[in-house]
Amino acid sequence: MSQPVYDVDCRACPRLAKFLDRTKYEYPSYFCKPVPPFGAADASLVIVGLAPGMHGANRTGRPFTGDHAGYLLYATLKKFGFATGTFSPDGSDDLTLQGCRISNAVKCLPPFNKPETDEIKRCNRFLAADLQQPGARVVVALGLIAHGALLTARGLKKSHCKFAHGAEHTLPGDLTMIDSYHCSRYNTNTGRLTPEMFEEVFARARALLDARALPDA
């Protein structure tokens, strides 16, 4: 049987499961479960982040919703035609993704936003299954951990290619991976990632997908 892309009842990582239980006790209204991918299963663009944030996706149950990172990500997706509608940080909006899906390397909230190596490996089966869905042509890795998780999901060693903002890599299955610094508050506040740098990544993703859609000459 093929692996599922998501399991809301997954408790395969004891440390993460215990942390979710404690967080749910402290914040009863929070989602506090593995966060599912957001977007259509046949999307041509797949975006992979690190993990749900404490007061972001772990609160709302939707990737990049509830904390600072979502503002830049969803504004950029709208600019390049990958999303429509309005965005609200509490998820009570009409935001819709267009030909795009968003997931994370680790589906559960990790303490201090730092998943351990064995947790990343254990969760990778979900990412691998997600990438097996029809349609994916370009993947954007938001950060080094997402970059490594995507390589693992495609059966490659970490040494296959190095992470660098804006770098492009060819993965098995006719996939192009584009690296980007994560759109976290830390990266944007320090200037490591500017809106212009982030937009260049998605402009390239759009160009690649548009070129694939052109009929053969």
N, C-alpha and C positions, 0 to 999 in steps of 0.2 A: 504494500500500500504506500502511496505517496505521502509525504509529510504535510501536515497542515501549515498554512502560512501564519496561523495565530491560534492561541489557546488561552482563553480568558481564565481558565482554572489552573494554568501552569504554575507549579511550585517546585520546579526542578532545582532551583538555586536556594539552598537553605538560608543563607545570609540575606538575600533579597526578599524572600518570603517573610522572614521574621521582621525585616525593616518595614515592609508594607503593612504588616499587622500592627506594628507600633505606630506608624504614621496614621493609619485609619483610626486608631484609638484617639490620637491627638486631634485629628481633623475628620470627624465623622462624615462630613459632606463630600470629602474628596473621593475621586474614583478609586485610587489605590489598588489597581489591578494591572496586569500586563496591558499595555496600550496598543490597540490594533492599528494597522496601517490605515491611512486616510486617502481615498481616491479609488478610481476604478481599477479592477483587476487587469484589464487589458491596456493600461496606460503605456504610452511610449517612453515617457520620462519617469524615472524612479529616483527619488531623493532619499538619501539615507543619512540620518543624524546619529548622535551618540546614544542617548537614552532620555527617557522622560525627566523633566525637571520637577523638583519638589512641588512648587506652586504653579507649575505650568501644566504640561500634559498629564502629570500624575493627579492633578486637581480636576482637570476638565475631561480627560479621557480622549483628547484629540491631539495628535502631534503638533508641537510648536504653537500651542494655544494656551495662553495664561501667563506667559512670561515675555521678557523683552525680545527674545530671538524671533518670535512670530511676526512682529511688526515689519521687520526688514524682509523676512522670507516671503510673506504673503503679498506685500507691496510689490516685490520684485516679480513674483509669479504673475500677478495681475498685469504688470507692465509688458510682459512678454507673451501674454495670451494663454498662460497656463492656469489661470483662475479667473473667476468672475464673482460678482456680488461684493458685499461688505464683509469686513473682518471685525469681530469683537473678541477681546481677550478672554471672555468667559464662554465663548463658543456659541452664544445665542445669536446667531447671525445666519445669513443666507449664502455664505461663502461656498462656492462649488469649484472643484478642480477640473481642469479641462486637459485631458490627455496626460495627466500627471498623477503620481501616487507618492505619498510620503511615509517613510517608515523609520525605524531606528535599529542600530546594531544590537542593542539590548532593549527588550520590551518593558522591563520593570525598572522602577526608580532605584538607583544605587545610592548608598550613603555618600555624601559629599560629592555627588555626581561622578564618582569614580568606580566603575565596574571592575572586578578582578578578572584576570586572564581566563580562568576556568569558566566564569560566568559568560564572558563574551563567546567562548567556544561552545558552551552548552546552548546558548540562544541562537547560534549561527544556523541551526537547522531550519528555523523559521525564515530567516533571510534567504537561505538557499532555495527554499520552496517558493518564496515570493518571486524570486527572479526567474523561476521556471514557468511562471504564468505567461501566456502569449502576449506579445506586443512590445515588451521592453526593448528599447534600442539604445538609449542613453541613460547612464546612471551618474548622479552627482554625489560624490562622497564629501560630506561636511565634516572635515577633520580627519586626523590620522587614524583614530580607532575605526571610523566608518570605512576608510580606505582599506585597512587591513581586513576588516570583516567581509568586505566585498570580494577581496582576493580569495579569502578562505572559502566563501560561498561558491566561488567558481573553480575551486579545487587547485588554487595556485598558492605558492609559497609567498611569504611576506617579502622575500627578496626579489620577486618578479619585477616590481617597479617601485620607485620611491615616491613618497607623497611630496607634492609641491603645489602651491596654489596656482590654479590655471592649467596645470599639466593634464595632458590627455593620454589615456592608455587603452589599448585594445585588449578586451577580455574574451574568453571563449564564449561561444553562443552569439557572435556578431554584436557584441556590446561595446560601446565606447564609454569609458569612465572618465569623468572630469573631476579633478580635485578642487576643493575650495576650503579656505579657512571656515570654521564654524561661525555662524552668525550670532554668537553669544554676546552678551553685554560687555564682557571683558574684552573681547577682540575688537568690537566696534568702538568702545570707549577709549581704548589705547591706540586706536588708529591702525592696528595690525590689519584690520579688514575695513575698508571704506565701502559705502554704498556703490561707488563706481566700480570697484574691484569685484564686488559681488554680482553686479549687473552684467559685467563682462562674461562671467561664467554662464549665466543663463542666456545671454545673447548668443554665445557659442552653441549651447545646447539647442536653442531654437534653430540656428542656422544648420546644424547637423541634421536635425529632424526634417526640416523643410527640404534639404537636399535629397534626403532619402525618399521623400514623397513625390519628387519630380519624376515624370515618366522618362523611360530610357530614350536617349537620343536616337 
